[in-house]
């Protein structure tokens, strides 16, 4: 750390981040797509698009629509699959001196565990983030992330399959977010990312049809920030593992609010569609705010909300 510069570094479940700013899964490709817009060495970590065993083409279009204060997406977890990721994406990731965290998912506990094991074998991958907002095809389509017992079972399976730091990305579409957090923490999650998108829809009045081909999609952006802040605050008080704040973070003020609420790190998602360099800008502006306010260490702000 340079003299008179605040310390922005945080330890996230054993992963050393130079600052608490990460990019959110599904908004940053596999890192290389944004390399000309963002200095990847100026952010804490980047998280890949959700990855599964076999390639997926995703949902039909239209699958993105702007809404007041945000956007809806129904991409359908389009991704290249683990084999192509290893062959075509890892070579770039190997050149970047910033932790890469891979978001992954499956349709069964066995697929989740297989992905965890495959990713565990890759030295370029610093940590894993489980997307549990997916249907369990063996239990009638129940969403893994809305049933504590179901979520616990796949966390347990993945914990057995990997020694890397294991994050679980929680869905806000539940009655009891704290109960979900405890279920994941109790089975070995090293950190919790929250929140994933809220389910919403948009309608074309003139066509009298849904705007999205999938009818519903995930709502992200500033509109969900108050919901996300509340859930981060509740979970950070309830568990002993780090919490990663996500949801409508557009600037350094937003990011610092999540940190005060208890987040050890934050993720920038929808903002990157507006400004591809948003994550770097937010990291730099956090530092400027700390200098202006005489703050010397970001860790002193984590959970410092006065209530």
N, C-alpha and C positions, 0 to 999 in steps of 0.2 A: 504493500500500500504506500502510495506517495505521501510525503509529508503534507499535513493539512487536508488530505482527502479523507472523506469518511469511509469506513469499512462497510462495503455492501455485501460481503461474502456471507453465505449461509451454508449450513450442512443439512442436506435434505436426505435423511435416511441413509447416510453414508456417502452420498454423492456431493462432492464439493462444487458449489456454484459460485462464480465470481460475483454474481448479483442475483436477486430473487426473481428476475424476469425470464419466463419461459414462453414458448409459443404453444398454442393449443392444437391438439390433434384435429386433423381434418381441415385446417386453415393454412397450413404451411407446407403442403406436399411432403416431400421426403428431405427437405432442407435445401437441396440444390436449386430448386425452382425459385427460391427467394435470395439466392446468394449474391445476385447483382444489385439487390435493393437493400440488403441488411448485412452489416459486418457481423457474421456469426460469432466472432470472437468478442463481441461487445455485449452479448446477452448471456444469461445464466445457463440455459439449455434449450434444445429444440426437440419437439415431440412430433413423430411422424404421423402420417395418416394411419387410420386403423388398418391392421394387417391380419389376414387369416391364412388358412392352409392353402386354399386354391384361389386363383384370381376371380374377382367379381366385377361385373360391368355396371352394377348399380341399377337404380331405378330409371324409368323412361323420363324424358323431359316433357314439360318444364319441371325443374326440380329445385330452383332457387327463386325466391320472390322477396322484394323489400316490403317491409311493413313499418308502420309508425314506430320509431324508436328501435328498429332492429331488422332482422331478416328471418325468413323461414327457409330451411333447407330440407330436402328429402333426397340426398345424394344416393342413399342406399348402400353406404359402406363400400363404394367402389375402391378397389385396390389391386395391386399387381400380384399378390400372393407371395408366400415366403420364399419360393425358389427364385423368382425374378428379383425379389428384394435383395437376396444374398448376391446374386450375379450382377445386378445392374445398379443397385443403390448403395450398397456397402462400400464400393471403391471410393465414392465421393465422401461418404461419412468418415472414412479413414483419414481423410486429409484435413479434417476440421478438429481443432483443439478446443472443442466445446462439447459437453456431454450430450449424447443422443439418447433419448428415451423412446422406445418403440411402443406405440399403442397397439393392442391386439385384441382379438375376440374370436368367438366360435359359436357353434350352434348346439354343442353338447359339452359336458364337462371334459370329456376325452379330447375334444378338439382344443379347448383352452389349454389343457395340460400339455398337449403336443406342441402347441405354439410356444408355451413357456419354456419347454425343454429345448426347442430349436433355437430360440433366441438366447437362451442361457449359454449356448455354445459359441456365441459371437462376441469376441473381445471388444469389438467396436461399439457394442450396445452397453450403455452405462446402467440402464434400468428399464423396467417394464411397467407399462400402465395398462391395466385391464379395463376394457370397455364392457361393463355388464348391462348396458341398456340394449340387450339383444334377446330375441325369443329363444326359449329352450324347446327345441323341436320334439324332445321326448316327453315333455310335460304339457302338451296341448298348446304350446305357444306362449306360456307364461314368461314374462320378462324376468331374466335373471335378477336384474337390479331392483325389482319391486317386491321380492319375497326374501326375507332375511335368511331363511333356511337354505333356499336355492343359491343365494349369493355366497353364503358361508361354504357351501359344498364345493363351488368352483375355486374359491380362494384357497381352500385347503388343498385341492388337487394341484393348483399352480404353485403353491408354496412348496409342495413336495418336489415339483419338477424344476425349480430354479433356486439358486442361491443369490441371484441378483436382487437388488432392491425392487420390491413389488408394490406398485401403487394401484389403488382401485378407484376408478372414476365413478362417482355416485350419481344416480339419476335423481332429479328433484321431484319426479312424478310419483311420490310416495306419501303416505300419511305420516310416517315417523322416520325422519332422516337420521335421527340419533340412534334409533334401533338398528337401522341398516349399517351405520358406521360401526357400532359395537360388534355386529355380526361379522364384519370383515376384519376388524382389528383383532378379534378374539381368535381368528383362524390364521393369523400371521401376516396380514397386510402391514407393510412398512410405512405407508403414508396413504392419505385419502385425497383425491382430487374432486372438488365440487364447486359448481354444479355442472352437469351435462345440460343439454337443452330441455326446455319445457315444450310439451306437445301443443301445437296450435294449428290453425288453418286459415286460409284466405279464400275469399269468394269473388269471382268476377260477376258483378251485378248484371251487366248487359248480356253476357253469355249464360248467366244463371248456372254456372259450373264452378267447381273448385279451381283455383289457379294452378295448384300443383297437381301433376298427373297422379301422384300418390295420395291425393286428397289432404292428408295431414303431413306435417313436417316438424322439425325442431326449431323452436324460437330461440334466437340468441341476440346479443347486442344490448345496448343501454336499457332497454325495457325490462330486462330480467335482473338487472343489478341489485335492486332492493331485496328481491327474493334470495339471490345468491349470498348477499351480505349476511342476511339473517341466518341462513343455513350454515355458513362458515362459522359464524359466531357460536351457534349452538353446538356444532360438532367439535370445534376447537376446545370448548370448555369440557366436553364429555369424554374425549379420548386422550391417550398419552402419546400418540404418534403424530407426526407432522401433518398439517392440513395445507393443501394447495388451493388457493382461491381462484375461481373462474366465474365469469359471467358479467358481460358488459363493461369490461375494463378498457377504456378508451384513452386514458391519459395517466400521468403519474399520480394525480389526486385520487383517482379511482383505485389504483394499485395500493397506495398507502392506506386507504380506508380498509381494504381487505387485510392488510398486514396488522393494522391496529385491532381488527376483529379476531385476529389469531392465526392468520395464514403465515406460514414460514416462507412460502414462495407464491407466485401468481402466474397465471397463464393469460396470454393475449391472443384472442381469436378473431372475432368479427372485425376488430379495428384494422387488421392486416388487409382486409378487402378494400378498405377505404384508403389506407396508407400502408403500402407494403413494408415500409420501414418503421412501423409503429412500435414494435418491440424494442428496437434500439433506442428510439426517441424516448420511450417511457423510462428505460434504464438510465439514460443520461439525465432526464428531468428529475428522477428520484434523487440522484446524486446532487443536482443543483438545489433541490428543495432542502436536503439535509444540510448542505453548506449554509444556506440562507437562514436556517433555523438552529444552527449550532449543534446539530446532531452528529455524533461521531461514529455510531455503530448501528446499522439497520436492525441488529438483533435486539436492541433496546426498545424497538417499536413493536415487536411481535407480541400481540395480545395485550398491548398497553391501553386499550380502550377503557375509559373511565365511565363506570356505570353505577 
